[in-house]
């Protein structure tokens, strides 16, 4: 979370989500925090792979699912998206980080 706050402190709000994504990747690298970007998740139905792939923004420490947003307000669908990523990847921890709020990081 410290890396996410550092990016917000440096850039503020109003940038594109991809700008925050790349900036957070740089910040994680600078801090020596291991991460993977855009890891594809596959889902099975009755032991058969479904073609649809889910792609969370980051996996940190190979255990924390991170989904980034740059919207004025988070909605329930954003939370559902993160919970689906967590369920499919079988990870119990996830962060939904929103850089779109004018007054603070959500």
C-alpha positions as CSV (number, residue, x, y, z in Angstrom):
1,X,0.0,0.0,0.0
2,X,2.9,2.3,0.6
3,X,3.9,2.1,-3.0
4,X,0.4,2.9,-4.1
5,X,0.3,5.9,-1.9
6,X,3.6,7.1,-3.2
7,X,2.3,7.0,-6.8
8,X,-0.8,9.0,-5.7
9,X,1.4,11.5,-3.9
10,X,3.6,12.0,-7.0
11,X,0.9,12.0,-9.7
12,X,-2.3,13.1,-7.9
13,X,-5.6,12.2,-9.5
14,X,-6.9,12.6,-13.1
15,X,-4.4,10.5,-15.0
16,X,-5.2,7.5,-17.2
17,X,-5.3,4.1,-15.5
18,X,-2.4,2.9,-17.6
19,X,-0.2,5.8,-16.3
20,X,-0.9,4.7,-12.7
21,X,-0.3,1.0,-13.6
22,X,3.2,1.8,-15.1
23,X,4.1,4.2,-12.3
24,X,3.1,1.6,-9.7
25,X,5.2,-1.0,-11.5
26,X,8.2,1.3,-11.3
27,X,7.6,2.0,-7.6
28,X,7.4,-1.7,-6.8
29,X,10.6,-2.3,-8.7
30,X,12.3,0.5,-6.8
31,X,11.2,-1.0,-3.5
32,X,12.3,-4.5,-4.5
33,X,8.8,-5.9,-4.3
34,X,8.2,-8.9,-6.6
35,X,5.2,-8.6,-8.9
36,X,3.8,-9.9,-12.1
37,X,1.8,-7.7,-14.6
38,X,-1.3,-8.8,-16.4
39,X,-1.1,-12.5,-15.5
40,X,-3.8,-14.4,-17.4
41,X,-6.2,-16.4,-15.3
42,X,-8.0,-19.4,-16.9
43,X,-11.3,-20.8,-15.7
44,X,-12.6,-24.3,-16.0
45,X,-16.1,-25.5,-16.3
46,X,-16.6,-29.2,-15.6
47,X,-12.9,-29.8,-16.1
48,X,-12.9,-28.0,-19.5
49,X,-11.0,-24.8,-20.0
50,X,-13.1,-21.8,-21.0
51,X,-11.6,-19.6,-23.7
52,X,-12.3,-16.3,-21.8
53,X,-9.3,-15.2,-19.9
54,X,-9.3,-12.9,-16.9
55,X,-6.5,-10.4,-16.5
56,X,-5.9,-8.6,-13.2
57,X,-3.6,-5.7,-13.2
58,X,-1.0,-7.1,-10.8
59,X,0.0,-10.0,-8.7
60,X,2.3,-8.9,-5.8
61,X,4.4,-11.5,-3.9
62,X,2.7,-14.1,-6.1
63,X,-0.2,-13.9,-3.5
64,X,-1.9,-10.5,-3.6
65,X,-4.3,-9.7,-6.5
66,X,-4.4,-6.0,-7.3
67,X,-6.9,-4.3,-9.6
68,X,-6.4,-0.6,-10.4
69,X,-9.0,2.0,-11.3
70,X,-8.9,5.6,-12.2
71,X,-12.6,6.5,-11.8
72,X,-14.4,9.2,-9.9
73,X,-16.3,6.6,-7.9
74,X,-16.0,2.9,-7.3
75,X,-19.1,0.8,-8.0
76,X,-20.1,-2.7,-6.9
77,X,-19.0,-4.1,-10.3
78,X,-15.4,-3.1,-9.5
79,X,-15.5,-5.1,-6.3
80,X,-17.1,-8.1,-8.0
81,X,-14.3,-8.0,-10.6
82,X,-11.7,-8.2,-7.9
83,X,-13.5,-11.0,-6.0
84,X,-13.7,-13.0,-9.2
85,X,-10.0,-12.6,-9.8
86,X,-9.3,-13.7,-6.2
87,X,-11.6,-16.7,-6.5
88,X,-10.2,-17.8,-9.9
89,X,-6.6,-17.4,-8.8
90,X,-7.4,-19.0,-5.4
91,X,-5.8,-16.0,-3.6
92,X,-7.4,-14.8,-0.3
93,X,-6.0,-11.3,-0.5
94,X,-6.8,-8.6,-3.0
95,X,-6.6,-4.8,-3.3
96,X,-8.9,-2.6,-5.3
97,X,-7.0,0.7,-5.7
98,X,-8.7,3.8,-7.2
99,X,-6.6,6.7,-8.2
100,X,-9.5,8.7,-9.6
101,X,-10.6,10.4,-6.4
102,X,-9.6,14.0,-6.0
103,X,-9.1,14.0,-2.3
104,X,-7.5,10.7,-1.5
105,X,-6.5,7.2,-2.7
106,X,-9.4,4.8,-2.4
